[in-house]
């Protein structure tokens, strides 16, 4: 039984990549045709765009003022 490896989900007529339930259902298909490709896509901002502190670069490369450090250490005591 040959398998159609060119079954691209995102190129299927009527398939909505923003429908999470359809993506889950499509990912469970198996048999003569095995779906590959884009199953689910959403237009959400990237993680680092949602955290204001990360807009200035990675936390490890940002400097911390001594007063902020003292306050943070005091909270841990």
C-alpha positions in Angstrom: 0.0 0.0 0.0 1.8 3.2 -1.1 1.8 6.2 1.1 1.2 9.7 -0.3 4.0 11.7 1.3 3.0 14.9 -0.6 -0.1 15.4 1.5 0.7 18.9 2.8 -1.9 20.1 5.3 -1.5 23.8 4.8 -2.2 23.4 1.1 -5.4 21.5 1.5 -8.5 23.3 0.2 -10.7 24.6 2.9 -8.2 23.9 5.7 -8.0 26.7 8.3 -4.6 26.8 10.0 -6.1 28.9 12.8 -8.5 26.2 13.9 -6.9 24.3 16.8 -9.4 21.5 16.9 -9.1 20.9 13.2 -5.3 20.8 13.6 -5.5 18.3 16.4 -7.9 16.1 14.3 -5.7 16.3 11.2 -2.6 15.4 13.2 -4.3 12.1 14.3 -4.9 11.0 10.7 -2.8 7.9 9.6 -3.2 5.5 6.8 -2.8 5.8 3.0 -2.2 9.5 3.4 0.0 10.8 6.2 -0.4 14.6 6.7 2.8 16.7 7.0 3.4 20.4 7.1 1.6 23.3 8.8 -1.1 22.1 11.1 -1.8 25.1 13.3 -0.7 28.8 13.1 -1.8 31.8 15.1 -0.8 35.5 14.8 0.5 35.9 18.4 3.4 38.2 19.3 6.7 36.5 20.1 7.3 35.7 23.7 10.0 38.4 24.1 7.6 41.0 22.7 5.2 40.3 25.5 7.7 40.9 28.3 8.7 44.5 28.7 12.0 43.7 30.4 13.1 41.7 27.3 12.6 44.5 24.9 16.0 45.9 25.9 17.7 42.6 25.1 18.4 39.4 27.0 18.2 39.8 30.8 21.7 38.4 31.3 23.2 41.2 29.2 21.3 44.0 31.0 22.9 45.9 33.9 21.3 46.1 37.3 21.7 49.2 39.5 23.1 48.6 43.0 19.9 49.9 44.6 17.8 47.4 42.7 20.1 44.6 43.6 20.0 45.5 47.3 16.2 45.6 47.2 16.0 42.2 45.5 18.4 40.6 47.9 16.5 42.1 50.9 13.3 40.4 49.6 15.1 37.0 49.6 16.2 37.3 53.3 
